[in-house]
Amino acid sequence: MKKKEDILKDLYATLAELQGTNWTEENKGLMEYLKIKLSVLYDILGEEVPEEYWEQIEEWAV
């Protein structure tokens, strides 16, 4: 089982990847994968994904 620190590192890396990707039609599947990964990581932590994260991700997706 992963330690909380490892999960948080993975979480931050996922957020950085979401922010750093150029969201064209060709890689929309990657965005959906990363959104699911974000949800799963928060679920493992026993927390809800903060609403502002979803709002920020939508902004990055333009």
C-alpha positions as CSV (number, residue, x, y, z in Angstrom):
1,M,0.0,0.0,0.0
2,K,1.3,3.5,-0.9
3,K,2.2,5.9,1.8
4,K,0.2,9.2,2.0
5,E,3.4,11.1,0.9
6,D,3.7,8.9,-2.3
7,I,0.0,9.4,-3.1
8,L,0.3,13.2,-2.7
9,K,3.4,13.2,-5.0
10,D,1.4,11.3,-7.6
11,L,-1.5,13.7,-7.1
12,Y,0.6,16.8,-7.7
13,A,2.3,15.2,-10.7
14,T,-1.1,14.4,-12.1
15,L,-2.2,18.0,-11.6
16,A,1.0,19.3,-13.2
17,E,0.4,17.0,-16.2
18,L,-3.2,18.3,-16.5
19,Q,-2.0,21.9,-16.5
20,G,1.0,21.3,-18.8
21,T,-0.8,19.5,-21.6
22,N,-2.0,21.2,-24.8
23,W,-5.6,20.0,-24.9
24,T,-6.3,19.2,-28.5
25,E,-9.0,16.8,-29.7
26,E,-6.3,14.1,-30.2
27,N,-5.5,14.0,-26.5
28,K,-8.9,14.6,-24.8
29,G,-8.8,10.9,-23.7
30,L,-5.6,11.7,-21.7
31,M,-7.5,14.5,-19.9
32,E,-10.3,12.1,-19.0
33,Y,-7.8,9.5,-17.8
34,L,-6.1,12.1,-15.6
35,K,-9.4,13.3,-14.2
36,I,-10.2,9.7,-13.2
37,K,-6.7,9.3,-11.7
38,L,-7.2,12.5,-9.7
39,S,-10.6,11.2,-8.4
40,V,-9.0,7.8,-7.5
41,L,-6.1,9.4,-5.6
42,Y,-8.4,11.6,-3.6
43,D,-10.6,8.5,-2.9
44,I,-7.6,6.7,-1.6
45,L,-7.0,9.6,0.7
46,G,-10.6,9.5,1.8
47,E,-11.3,13.0,0.6
48,E,-13.4,14.7,-2.1
49,V,-11.6,16.5,-5.0
50,P,-11.9,20.2,-4.2
51,E,-14.4,21.9,-6.5
52,E,-11.9,24.6,-7.5
53,Y,-9.7,21.8,-9.0
54,W,-12.4,20.8,-11.4
55,E,-13.0,24.5,-12.3
56,Q,-9.3,25.0,-12.9
57,I,-9.1,21.8,-15.0
58,E,-11.9,23.1,-17.2
59,E,-10.0,26.4,-17.6
60,W,-6.9,24.5,-18.6
61,A,-8.9,22.6,-21.2
62,V,-9.7,25.6,-23.4
